Amino acid sequence: MGITWNEIKEGQEIPVLKKNCSTQQLVQWAAGSGDFYQIHYDKDFAISTGLPGLIVHGALKNAFLGQLVHDWVGRNGRIKQYGCSYRGMDYPNEDILCKGVVKRRYEENGKKLVALEVWTENKEGARTTPGSAIVEFTN
Amino acid sequence: MAESAAEESLITDEMRATIGDKSEPSTLEVDKLQIRLFARAVGHVDPIYFDEEEAKKAGFRSLPCPPGYLGTAIFDPRTSDATFGGRRGGAPPPEPRRPLNRILNGGNEFEYLGDICAGDVLTAVSYVSDIQERKASLGEMLITQSKTEYRNQNNELVAVATGTGIRY
């Protein structure tokens, strides 16, 4: 599984990963990440802080982008670097589309590297979590 | 337009002096149970995060860390924060010149220098790497970048995480 170095072209879009968080998934993430802040699973608490309701953890969207790249690379390489900024809130039961595009395919010190732009998009098409990644390919 | 006294930098000399100061090391355990829980929460479908044989076939010693997971701080009710699990207390960082009461997580970035797998024990040391200020739609903002270096049980640097905290 996964794309190989020879198949990659600059400008190529990577397959979209669609997410839609149930509140159950947010509770699973609280346990998985250790972040038990109540704005992510206790609606009354979230509203009491001035939020419109529950919000998706930024770090979960970060992890979604990690999955997006991991699933694209498969067994053919390793993620060397990835990250994102949190620019907008996302809410449970709304689609979050994780997308990416190849910005640069290059060799450096004998390593086969690919730099990507990655982001999550909300239902209005706004990029709530823009980021980037660098992958080293071995195949 | 003349700059009034109120336009003085938010960042005090005391704050700048903390840049680069290393925290006490903290220990994080990487284990199979937590890797599966994390991967399940994200919705990962690759069996290397769940099935140890699949992980070994893919060249890992055991289940590898999914992207974004760098071990779990050892929870101790005497010293850990009830909500976030990390160590509580310690001296609070110096305050900016004008009070800022709200906090946002600005972003997270991970750099991987080696494989991290279940069974590893990581030692993390953090430090503030940069402090900037900006005027934005939310008003005055203080942007603090912190780095955490993760070393494994063989003292190999395996990951560096960069976090951006915003106060406004």
Interface residues (C-beta under 8 A of the other chain):
Chain A: K19 Q25 Q28 W29 A31 G32 S33 G34 D35 F36 Y37 Q38 G58 A59 L60 N62 A63 F64 L65 G66 Q67 V69 H70 D71 G74 R75 R78 I79 K80 Q81 Y82 G83 C84 S85 Y86 G131
Chain B: Q34 L37 F38 A39 R40 A41 V42 G43 H44 V45 D46 A58 P66 P67 G68 Y69 T72 A73 A82 T83 F84 G85 L104 N105 G106 G107 N108 E109 F110 E111 Y112 D115 T162 T164
